[in-house]
Amino acid sequence: MPHYDPSNIFAKILRGELPAHRIYEDGRALAFMDIMPRAPGHALVIPKAPARNILDIETDDLAYVVQVAQRIARAQMKVFAADGITVQQFNETAGGQVVFHLHMHIIPRHEGVALKPPQSDMEKPEILAEHAERLRAALAG
Ligand code: AMP
């Protein structure tokens, strides 16, 4: 497996070199909106530790990402009046991974509504900002 490459997009977001619609951040993890959501409210959770995917991440860091993902999922259920949540996590190109910094997709779902294909449409920044703001408020409350 290749080594972690710190020039990936999510490493740049972590360093503040690229913008993101941030939902939650602490010393170990960051959650932000996916710019090409497969459903409204689609969020990503990443570790701050430089891990490529589930194959090289430290177990504690992975467990922490899952903890944050659970908090985001619970907030999404309320904010988007969701019927369910889909969690996805891809590993290496053959596993569907495109960005090589570990991330979990947390996607609100509604009965009978199919997911859009991956990376199909870029969402408007104002919509992503509004969704992030509502999720931040739900997490705070
Ligand atoms: P994958 O590695 O297959 O899980 O796909 C990477 C995901 O990152 C896709 O859902 C993209 O829409 C998303 N993505 C790519 N660039 C950005 C970005 N700058 N900010 C937020 N999400 C992104």
Backbone and ligand atoms as CSV (ligand in chain L), in Angstrom:
chain,resi,resn,atom,element,x,y,z
A,1,MET,N,N,0.860,-1.201,0.000
A,1,MET,CA,C,0.000,0.000,0.000
A,1,MET,C,C,0.896,1.251,0.000
A,2,PRO,N,N,0.550,2.274,-0.815
A,2,PRO,CA,C,1.365,3.504,-0.808
A,2,PRO,C,C,1.339,4.179,0.558
A,3,HIS,N,N,2.349,5.042,0.800
A,3,HIS,CA,C,2.388,5.804,2.048
A,3,HIS,C,C,1.403,6.966,1.995
A,4,TYR,N,N,1.063,7.488,3.184
A,4,TYR,CA,C,0.219,8.678,3.286
A,4,TYR,C,C,0.878,9.843,2.560
A,5,ASP,N,N,0.083,10.544,1.753
A,5,ASP,CA,C,0.585,11.706,1.006
A,5,ASP,C,C,-0.068,12.967,1.573
A,6,PRO,N,N,0.709,13.839,2.238
A,6,PRO,CA,C,0.113,15.016,2.890
A,6,PRO,C,C,-0.382,16.089,1.930
A,7,SER,N,N,-0.270,15.854,0.618
A,7,SER,CA,C,-0.794,16.839,-0.339
A,7,SER,C,C,-2.249,16.544,-0.711
A,8,ASN,N,N,-2.887,15.558,-0.055
A,8,ASN,CA,C,-4.289,15.258,-0.404
A,8,ASN,C,C,-5.225,16.389,0.050
A,9,ILE,N,N,-6.416,16.449,-0.558
A,9,ILE,CA,C,-7.351,17.564,-0.337
A,9,ILE,C,C,-7.748,17.709,1.128
A,10,PHE,N,N,-7.983,16.597,1.810
A,10,PHE,CA,C,-8.450,16.701,3.197
A,10,PHE,C,C,-7.318,17.143,4.129
A,11,ALA,N,N,-6.081,16.783,3.820
A,11,ALA,CA,C,-4.944,17.297,4.603
A,11,ALA,C,C,-4.858,18.816,4.424
A,12,LYS,N,N,-5.150,19.294,3.226
A,12,LYS,CA,C,-5.121,20.750,2.974
A,12,LYS,C,C,-6.239,21.443,3.749
A,13,ILE,N,N,-7.407,20.800,3.824
A,13,ILE,CA,C,-8.506,21.358,4.628
A,13,ILE,C,C,-8.078,21.407,6.096
A,14,LEU,N,N,-7.466,20.341,6.592
A,14,LEU,CA,C,-7.020,20.313,8.000
A,14,LEU,C,C,-6.014,21.424,8.278
A,15,ARG,N,N,-5.144,21.711,7.327
A,15,ARG,CA,C,-4.129,22.758,7.525
A,15,ARG,C,C,-4.684,24.147,7.256
A,16,GLY,N,N,-5.953,24.232,6.835
A,16,GLY,CA,C,-6.552,25.537,6.555
A,16,GLY,C,C,-6.152,26.091,5.204
A,17,GLU,N,N,-5.595,25.258,4.335
A,17,GLU,CA,C,-5.159,25.718,3.011
A,17,GLU,C,C,-6.302,25.705,1.999
A,18,LEU,N,N,-7.346,24.935,2.305
A,18,LEU,CA,C,-8.559,24.897,1.470
A,18,LEU,C,C,-9.760,25.111,2.396
A,19,PRO,N,N,-10.824,25.768,1.896
A,19,PRO,CA,C,-12.005,25.998,2.744
A,19,PRO,C,C,-12.853,24.739,2.888
A,20,ALA,N,N,-13.665,24.721,3.928
A,20,ALA,CA,C,-14.647,23.639,4.115
A,20,ALA,C,C,-15.779,24.198,4.962
A,21,HIS,N,N,-16.961,23.617,4.796
A,21,HIS,CA,C,-18.109,23.984,5.638
A,21,HIS,C,C,-18.054,23.099,6.870
A,22,ARG,N,N,-17.415,23.632,7.917
A,22,ARG,CA,C,-17.104,22.830,9.097
A,22,ARG,C,C,-18.312,22.677,10.012
A,23,ILE,N,N,-18.487,21.473,10.520
A,23,ILE,CA,C,-19.610,21.157,11.405
A,23,ILE,C,C,-19.119,20.987,12.839
A,24,TYR,N,N,-17.989,20.312,12.987
A,24,TYR,CA,C,-17.472,19.983,14.321
A,24,TYR,C,C,-15.960,19.816,14.217
A,25,GLU,N,N,-15.260,20.291,15.245
A,25,GLU,CA,C,-13.809,20.120,15.261
A,25,GLU,C,C,-13.327,20.018,16.693
A,26,ASP,N,N,-12.406,19.109,16.950
A,26,ASP,CA,C,-11.688,19.087,18.230
A,26,ASP,C,C,-10.243,18.700,17.918
A,27,GLY,N,N,-9.504,18.338,18.932
A,27,GLY,CA,C,-8.082,18.065,18.725
A,27,GLY,C,C,-7.791,16.823,17.907
A,28,ARG,N,N,-8.782,15.954,17.743
A,28,ARG,CA,C,-8.529,14.668,17.088
A,28,ARG,C,C,-9.309,14.426,15.811
A,29,ALA,N,N,-10.368,15.204,15.573
A,29,ALA,CA,C,-11.217,14.928,14.400
A,29,ALA,C,C,-11.862,16.204,13.877
A,30,LEU,N,N,-12.280,16.144,12.626
A,30,LEU,CA,C,-12.986,17.254,11.971
A,30,LEU,C,C,-14.148,16.659,11.178
A,31,ALA,N,N,-15.304,17.330,11.255
A,31,ALA,CA,C,-16.461,16.958,10.430
A,31,ALA,C,C,-16.835,18.157,9.566
A,32,PHE,N,N,-17.133,17.904,8.313
A,32,PHE,CA,C,-17.491,18.988,7.387
A,32,PHE,C,C,-18.410,18.430,6.301
A,33,MET,N,N,-19.030,19.353,5.545
A,33,MET,CA,C,-19.986,18.946,4.517
A,33,MET,C,C,-19.250,18.421,3.283
A,34,ASP,N,N,-19.754,17.334,2.699
A,34,ASP,CA,C,-19.261,16.863,1.398
A,34,ASP,C,C,-19.721,17.869,0.328
A,35,ILE,N,N,-18.798,18.302,-0.537
A,35,ILE,CA,C,-19.176,19.326,-1.532
A,35,ILE,C,C,-20.035,18.756,-2.665
A,36,MET,N,N,-20.034,17.440,-2.819
A,36,MET,CA,C,-20.884,16.809,-3.842
A,36,MET,C,C,-21.786,15.791,-3.134
A,37,PRO,N,N,-22.751,16.297,-2.358
A,37,PRO,CA,C,-23.538,15.397,-1.497
A,37,PRO,C,C,-24.364,14.392,-2.286
A,38,ARG,N,N,-24.417,13.191,-1.758
A,38,ARG,CA,C,-25.252,12.150,-2.384
A,38,ARG,C,C,-26.680,12.258,-1.885
A,39,ALA,N,N,-26.900,13.030,-0.829
A,39,ALA,CA,C,-28.221,13.403,-0.314
A,39,ALA,C,C,-28.004,14.664,0.521
A,40,PRO,N,N,-29.040,15.495,0.705
A,40,PRO,CA,C,-28.863,16.708,1.517
A,40,PRO,C,C,-28.369,16.348,2.923
A,41,GLY,N,N,-27.328,17.069,3.375
A,41,GLY,CA,C,-26.787,16.840,4.709
A,41,GLY,C,C,-25.608,15.895,4.760
A,42,HIS,N,N,-25.197,15.376,3.598
A,42,HIS,CA,C,-24.066,14.429,3.516
A,42,HIS,C,C,-22.821,15.071,4.145
A,43,ALA,N,N,-22.302,14.419,5.192
A,43,ALA,CA,C,-21.142,14.947,5.923
A,43,ALA,C,C,-19.993,13.948,5.873
A,44,LEU,N,N,-18.788,14.455,6.117
A,44,LEU,CA,C,-17.588,13.627,6.200
A,44,LEU,C,C,-16.944,13.832,7.560
A,45,VAL,N,N,-16.420,12.771,8.135
A,45,VAL,CA,C,-15.664,12.872,9.387
A,45,VAL,C,C,-14.268,12.325,9.127
A,46,ILE,N,N,-13.251,13.099,9.514
A,46,ILE,CA,C,-11.863,12.674,9.284
A,46,ILE,C,C,-11.065,12.784,10.573
A,47,PRO,N,N,-10.045,11.933,10.720
A,47,PRO,CA,C,-9.139,12.086,11.858
A,47,PRO,C,C,-8.129,13.194,11.572
A,48,LYS,N,N,-7.594,13.793,12.614
A,48,LYS,CA,C,-6.492,14.739,12.387
A,48,LYS,C,C,-5.184,13.989,12.165
A,49,ALA,N,N,-5.098,12.766,12.685
A,49,ALA,CA,C,-3.913,11.944,12.450
A,49,ALA,C,C,-3.805,11.638,10.960
A,50,PRO,N,N,-2.575,11.632,10.426
A,50,PRO,CA,C,-2.382,11.404,8.995
A,50,PRO,C,C,-2.513,9.933,8.622
A,51,ALA,N,N,-3.735,9.489,8.381
A,51,ALA,CA,C,-3.961,8.096,7.999
A,51,ALA,C,C,-4.590,8.041,6.619
A,52,ARG,N,N,-4.129,7.100,5.814
A,52,ARG,CA,C,-4.631,6.965,4.445
A,52,ARG,C,C,-6.046,6.362,4.439
A,53,ASN,N,N,-6.230,5.322,5.232
A,53,ASN,CA,C,-7.543,4.669,5.295
A,53,ASN,C,C,-7.569,3.668,6.455
A,54,ILE,N,N,-8.550,2.780,6.441
A,54,ILE,CA,C,-8.733,1.856,7.580
A,54,ILE,C,C,-7.548,0.886,7.725
A,55,LEU,N,N,-6.751,0.774,6.678
A,55,LEU,CA,C,-5.659,-0.201,6.701
A,55,LEU,C,C,-4.437,0.290,7.467
A,56,ASP,N,N,-4.269,1.620,7.604
A,56,ASP,CA,C,-3.077,2.122,8.301
A,56,ASP,C,C,-3.402,2.979,9.519
A,57,ILE,N,N,-4.676,3.313,9.762
A,57,ILE,CA,C,-4.998,4.189,10.893
A,57,ILE,C,C,-4.795,3.444,12.220
A,58,GLU,N,N,-4.339,4.188,13.246
A,58,GLU,CA,C,-4.244,3.615,14.597
A,58,GLU,C,C,-5.667,3.303,15.080
A,59,THR,N,N,-5.816,2.205,15.803
A,59,THR,CA,C,-7.149,1.760,16.229
A,59,THR,C,C,-7.861,2.832,17.055
A,60,ASP,N,N,-7.133,3.502,17.942
A,60,ASP,CA,C,-7.752,4.538,18.776
A,60,ASP,C,C,-8.278,5.701,17.928
A,61,ASP,N,N,-7.515,6.070,16.916
A,61,ASP,CA,C,-7.948,7.170,16.042
A,61,ASP,C,C,-9.201,6.780,15.265
A,62,LEU,N,N,-9.246,5.530,14.819
A,62,LEU,CA,C,-10.427,5.046,14.101
A,62,LEU,C,C,-11.649,5.053,15.023
A,63,ALA,N,N,-11.455,4.582,16.245
A,63,ALA,CA,C,-12.567,4.550,17.202
A,63,ALA,C,C,-13.079,5.963,17.472
A,64,TYR,N,N,-12.160,6.923,17.516
A,64,TYR,CA,C,-12.587,8.297,17.775
A,64,TYR,C,C,-13.393,8.858,16.601
A,65,VAL,N,N,-12.968,8.551,15.389
A,65,VAL,CA,C,-13.723,8.997,14.214
A,65,VAL,C,C,-15.142,8.425,14.257
A,66,VAL,N,N,-15.264,7.176,14.657
A,66,VAL,CA,C,-16.594,6.555,14.742
A,66,VAL,C,C,-17.445,7.262,15.813
A,67,GLN,N,N,-16.816,7.628,16.936
A,67,GLN,CA,C,-17.567,8.354,17.970
A,67,GLN,C,C,-18.128,9.667,17.429
A,68,VAL,N,N,-17.292,10.391,16.711
A,68,VAL,CA,C,-17.756,11.671,16.145
A,68,VAL,C,C,-18.825,11.406,15.084
A,69,ALA,N,N,-18.632,10.383,14.279
A,69,ALA,CA,C,-19.626,10.038,13.250
A,69,ALA,C,C,-20.991,9.761,13.889
A,70,GLN,N,N,-20.992,9.093,15.027
A,70,GLN,CA,C,-22.260,8.812,15.709
A,70,GLN,C,C,-22.950,10.114,16.132
A,71,ARG,N,N,-22.154,11.052,16.628
A,71,ARG,CA,C,-22.747,12.340,17.041
A,71,ARG,C,C,-23.327,13.077,15.839
A,72,ILE,N,N,-22.600,13.056,14.733
A,72,ILE,CA,C,-23.093,13.725,13.518
A,72,ILE,C,C,-24.378,13.042,13.038
A,73,ALA,N,N,-24.396,11.715,13.053
A,73,ALA,CA,C,-25.576,10.969,12.587
A,73,ALA,C,C,-26.812,11.326,13.424
A,74,ARG,N,N,-26.626,11.400,14.727
A,74,ARG,CA,C,-27.766,11.736,15.587
A,74,ARG,C,C,-28.256,13.152,15.308
A,75,ALA,N,N,-27.336,14.070,15.072
A,75,ALA,CA,C,-27.730,15.451,14.744
A,75,ALA,C,C,-28.444,15.493,13.391
A,76,GLN,N,N,-27.951,14.724,12.424
A,76,GLN,CA,C,-28.581,14.711,11.088
A,76,GLN,C,C,-30.019,14.192,11.158
A,77,MET,N,N,-30.262,13.190,12.000
A,77,MET,CA,C,-31.621,12.645,12.127
A,77,MET,C,C,-32.604,13.774,12.466
A,78,LYS,N,N,-32.184,14.661,13.386
A,78,LYS,CA,C,-33.069,15.768,13.800
A,78,LYS,C,C,-33.125,16.855,12.722
A,79,VAL,N,N,-31.965,17.312,12.295
A,79,VAL,CA,C,-31.905,18.482,11.404
A,79,VAL,C,C,-32.599,18.213,10.066
A,80,PHE,N,N,-32.445,17.012,9.543
A,80,PHE,CA,C,-32.997,16.708,8.221
A,80,PHE,C,C,-34.250,15.846,8.302
A,81,ALA,N,N,-34.774,15.668,9.522
A,81,ALA,CA,C,-35.947,14.808,9.736
A,81,ALA,C,C,-35.755,13.494,8.966
A,82,ALA,N,N,-34.569,12.893,9.136
A,82,ALA,CA,C,-34.218,11.699,8.368
A,82,ALA,C,C,-34.955,10.475,8.902
A,83,ASP,N,N,-35.123,9.501,8.000
A,83,ASP,CA,C,-35.679,8.201,8.394
A,83,ASP,C,C,-34.573,7.211,8.736
A,84,GLY,N,N,-33.356,7.513,8.300
A,84,GLY,CA,C,-32.222,6.634,8.546
A,84,GLY,C,C,-30.929,7.314,8.138
A,85,ILE,N,N,-29.826,6.629,8.346
A,85,ILE,CA,C,-28.494,7.172,8.037
A,85,ILE,C,C,-27.701,6.080,7.336
A,86,THR,N,N,-27.014,6.438,6.250
A,86,THR,CA,C,-26.067,5.523,5.614
A,86,THR,C,C,-24.655,5.975,5.957
A,87,VAL,N,N,-23.829,5.020,6.418
A,87,VAL,CA,C,-22.415,5.293,6.698
A,87,VAL,C,C,-21.600,4.512,5.675
A,88,GLN,N,N,-20.682,5.242,5.005
A,88,GLN,CA,C,-19.818,4.586,4.019
A,88,GLN,C,C,-18.370,4.950,4.298
A,89,GLN,N,N,-17.474,4.047,3.966
A,89,GLN,CA,C,-16.036,4.312,4.167
A,89,GLN,C,C,-15.284,3.426,3.190
A,90,PHE,N,N,-14.519,4.045,2.287
A,90,PHE,CA,C,-13.876,3.339,1.182
A,90,PHE,C,C,-12.360,3.252,1.399
A,91,ASN,N,N,-11.765,2.159,0.927
A,91,ASN,CA,C,-10.338,1.919,1.168
A,91,ASN,C,C,-9.611,1.499,-0.104
A,92,GLU,N,N,-8.679,2.358,-0.520
A,92,GLU,CA,C,-7.884,2.169,-1.740
A,92,GLU,C,C,-8.768,2.265,-2.992
A,93,THR,N,N,-8.138,2.469,-4.124
A,93,THR,CA,C,-8.853,2.687,-5.377
A,93,THR,C,C,-9.823,1.543,-5.677
A,94,ALA,N,N,-9.370,0.327,-5.470
A,94,ALA,CA,C,-10.230,-0.833,-5.740
A,94,ALA,C,C,-11.431,-0.860,-4.810
A,95,GLY,N,N,-11.298,-0.210,-3.650
A,95,GLY,CA,C,-12.399,-0.152,-2.686
A,95,GLY,C,C,-13.281,1.069,-2.875
A,96,GLY,N,N,-13.000,1.883,-3.902
A,96,GLY,CA,C,-13.837,3.048,-4.186
A,96,GLY,C,C,-13.307,4.347,-3.608
A,97,GLN,N,N,-12.104,4.325,-3.015
A,97,GLN,CA,C,-11.557,5.540,-2.396
A,97,GLN,C,C,-10.971,6.467,-3.453
A,98,VAL,N,N,-11.283,7.768,-3.301
A,98,VAL,CA,C,-10.778,8.782,-4.229
A,98,VAL,C,C,-9.817,9.734,-3.514
A,99,VAL,N,N,-10.139,10.095,-2.281
A,99,VAL,CA,C,-9.284,10.995,-1.484
A,99,VAL,C,C,-8.602,10.140,-0.406
A,100,PHE,N,N,-7.266,10.221,-0.385
A,100,PHE,CA,C,-6.515,9.269,0.446
A,100,PHE,C,C,-6.114,9.840,1.808
A,101,HIS,N,N,-7.124,10.330,2.511
A,101,HIS,CA,C,-7.049,10.620,3.948
A,101,HIS,C,C,-8.326,9.992,4.495
A,102,LEU,N,N,-8.211,9.112,5.482
A,102,LEU,CA,C,-9.387,8.359,5.932
A,102,LEU,C,C,-10.578,9.281,6.161
A,103,HIS,N,N,-11.748,8.868,5.681
A,103,HIS,CA,C,-12.977,9.622,5.936
A,103,HIS,C,C,-14.157,8.683,5.980
A,104,MET,N,N,-15.103,9.045,6.836
A,104,MET,CA,C,-16.384,8.340,6.879
A,104,MET,C,C,-17.440,9.254,6.306
A,105,HIS,N,N,-18.263,8.706,5.412
A,105,HIS,CA,C,-19.414,9.429,4.868
A,105,HIS,C,C,-20.595,9.162,5.796
A,106,ILE,N,N,-21.283,10.231,6.210
A,106,ILE,CA,C,-22.474,10.091,7.045
A,106,ILE,C,C,-23.605,10.769,6.266
A,107,ILE,N,N,-24.579,9.969,5.831
A,107,ILE,CA,C,-25.554,10.469,4.845
A,107,ILE,C,C,-26.985,10.276,5.355
A,108,PRO,N,N,-27.721,11.385,5.562
A,108,PRO,CA,C,-29.130,11.251,5.958
A,108,PRO,C,C,-29.950,10.608,4.836
A,109,ARG,N,N,-30.888,9.745,5.202
A,109,ARG,CA,C,-31.703,9.049,4.203
A,109,ARG,C,C,-33.194,9.213,4.509
A,110,HIS,N,N,-33.978,9.192,3.430
A,110,HIS,CA,C,-35.439,9.232,3.550
A,110,HIS,C,C,-36.027,8.049,2.799
A,111,GLU,N,N,-37.083,7.502,3.349
A,111,GLU,CA,C,-37.730,6.331,2.756
A,111,GLU,C,C,-37.990,6.554,1.263
A,112,GLY,N,N,-37.578,5.604,0.444
A,112,GLY,CA,C,-37.886,5.652,-0.986
A,112,GLY,C,C,-37.038,6.601,-1.809
A,113,VAL,N,N,-36.062,7.293,-1.196
A,113,VAL,CA,C,-35.224,8.241,-1.943
A,113,VAL,C,C,-33.840,7.620,-2.147
A,114,ALA,N,N,-33.485,7.396,-3.406
A,114,ALA,CA,C,-32.188,6.776,-3.716
A,114,ALA,C,C,-31.058,7.789,-3.531
A,115,LEU,N,N,-29.870,7.281,-3.239
A,115,LEU,CA,C,-28.681,8.148,-3.207
A,115,LEU,C,C,-28.347,8.602,-4.620
A,116,LYS,N,N,-27.877,9.857,-4.754
A,116,LYS,CA,C,-27.315,10.280,-6.033
A,116,LYS,C,C,-25.997,9.534,-6.253
A,117,PRO,N,N,-25.546,9.380,-7.499
A,117,PRO,CA,C,-24.250,8.724,-7.726
A,117,PRO,C,C,-23.130,9.520,-7.042
A,118,PRO,N,N,-22.023,8.868,-6.693
A,118,PRO,CA,C,-20.913,9.590,-6.057
A,118,PRO,C,C,-20.408,10.718,-6.944
A,119,GLN,N,N,-20.107,11.841,-6.326
A,119,GLN,CA,C,-19.459,12.990,-6.983
A,119,GLN,C,C,-20.171,13.399,-8.274
A,120,SER,N,N,-21.518,13.510,-8.208
A,120,SER,CA,C,-22.264,13.866,-9.416
A,120,SER,C,C,-22.449,15.370,-9.550
A,121,ASP,N,N,-22.953,16.036,-8.515
A,121,ASP,CA,C,-23.230,17.479,-8.602
A,121,ASP,C,C,-22.597,18.224,-7.441
A,122,MET,N,N,-21.941,19.338,-7.785
A,122,MET,CA,C,-21.402,20.233,-6.757
A,122,MET,C,C,-22.573,21.011,-6.147
A,123,GLU,N,N,-22.700,21.011,-4.828
A,123,GLU,CA,C,-23.798,21.746,-4.166
A,123,GLU,C,C,-23.440,23.235,-4.061
A,124,LYS,N,N,-24.482,24.085,-4.037
A,124,LYS,CA,C,-24.256,25.527,-3.896
A,124,LYS,C,C,-23.640,25.813,-2.525
A,125,PRO,N,N,-22.640,26.695,-2.465
A,125,PRO,CA,C,-21.989,26.990,-1.180
A,125,PRO,C,C,-22.969,27.481,-0.120
A,126,GLU,N,N,-23.979,28.261,-0.538
A,126,GLU,CA,C,-24.922,28.795,0.463
A,126,GLU,C,C,-25.768,27.679,1.090
A,127,ILE,N,N,-26.057,26.655,0.306
A,127,ILE,CA,C,-26.808,25.503,0.853
A,127,ILE,C,C,-25.927,24.733,1.846
A,128,LEU,N,N,-24.682,24.483,1.452
A,128,LEU,CA,C,-23.765,23.759,2.348
A,128,LEU,C,C,-23.552,24.544,3.638
A,129,ALA,N,N,-23.445,25.867,3.515
A,129,ALA,CA,C,-23.237,26.713,4.706
A,129,ALA,C,C,-24.438,26.618,5.632
A,130,GLU,N,N,-25.637,26.633,5.042
A,130,GLU,CA,C,-26.854,26.557,5.862
A,130,GLU,C,C,-26.953,25.198,6.571
A,131,HIS,N,N,-26.641,24.124,5.845
A,131,HIS,CA,C,-26.699,22.798,6.454
A,131,HIS,C,C,-25.677,22.661,7.579
A,132,ALA,N,N,-24.479,23.189,7.347
A,132,ALA,CA,C,-23.435,23.126,8.389
A,132,ALA,C,C,-23.871,23.914,9.623
A,133,GLU,N,N,-24.479,25.066,9.395
A,133,GLU,CA,C,-24.913,25.910,10.520
A,133,GLU,C,C,-25.985,25.186,11.350
A,134,ARG,N,N,-26.933,24.554,10.652
A,134,ARG,CA,C,-27.999,23.840,11.377
A,134,ARG,C,C,-27.441,22.638,12.137
A,135,LEU,N,N,-26.463,21.958,11.550
A,135,LEU,CA,C,-25.848,20.820,12.253
A,135,LEU,C,C,-25.047,21.300,13.454
A,136,ARG,N,N,-24.322,22.389,13.300
A,136,ARG,CA,C,-23.563,22.939,14.444
A,136,ARG,C,C,-24.511,23.291,15.576
A,137,ALA,N,N,-25.648,23.900,15.231
A,137,ALA,CA,C,-26.632,24.289,16.270
A,137,ALA,C,C,-27.185,23.053,16.958
A,138,ALA,N,N,-27.477,21.997,16.193
A,138,ALA,CA,C,-28.025,20.768,16.792
A,138,ALA,C,C,-26.996,20.125,17.716
A,139,LEU,N,N,-25.725,20.160,17.308
A,139,LEU,CA,C,-24.674,19.561,18.152
A,139,LEU,C,C,-24.481,20.370,19.435
A,140,ALA,N,N,-24.670,21.673,19.325
A,140,ALA,CA,C,-24.489,22.537,20.500
A,140,ALA,C,C,-25.659,22.385,21.473
A,141,GLY,N,N,-26.856,22.121,20.913
A,141,GLY,CA,C,-28.038,22.065,21.750
A,141,GLY,C,C,-28.254,20.709,22.342
L,1,AMP,P1,P,-14.203,8.807,-1.589
L,1,AMP,O1,O,-12.676,8.917,-1.418
L,1,AMP,O2,O,-14.587,7.834,-2.662
L,1,AMP,O3,O,-14.885,8.545,-0.293
L,1,AMP,O4,O,-14.724,10.187,-2.163
L,1,AMP,C1,C,-14.260,11.437,-1.693
L,1,AMP,C2,C,-15.423,12.292,-1.277
L,1,AMP,O5,O,-14.899,13.566,-0.945
L,1,AMP,C3,C,-16.519,12.512,-2.340
L,1,AMP,O6,O,-17.783,12.268,-1.744
L,1,AMP,C4,C,-16.355,13.982,-2.715
L,1,AMP,O7,O,-17.575,14.590,-3.056
L,1,AMP,C5,C,-15.751,14.570,-1.458
L,1,AMP,N1,N,-14.925,15.765,-1.649
L,1,AMP,C6,C,-13.956,15.933,-2.567
L,1,AMP,N2,N,-13.368,17.135,-2.410
L,1,AMP,C7,C,-13.975,17.734,-1.360
L,1,AMP,C8,C,-13.832,18.988,-0.702
L,1,AMP,N3,N,-12.910,19.901,-1.091
L,1,AMP,N4,N,-14.635,19.281,0.341
L,1,AMP,C9,C,-15.582,18.380,0.740
L,1,AMP,N5,N,-15.755,17.175,0.177
L,1,AMP,C10,C,-14.983,16.855,-0.871
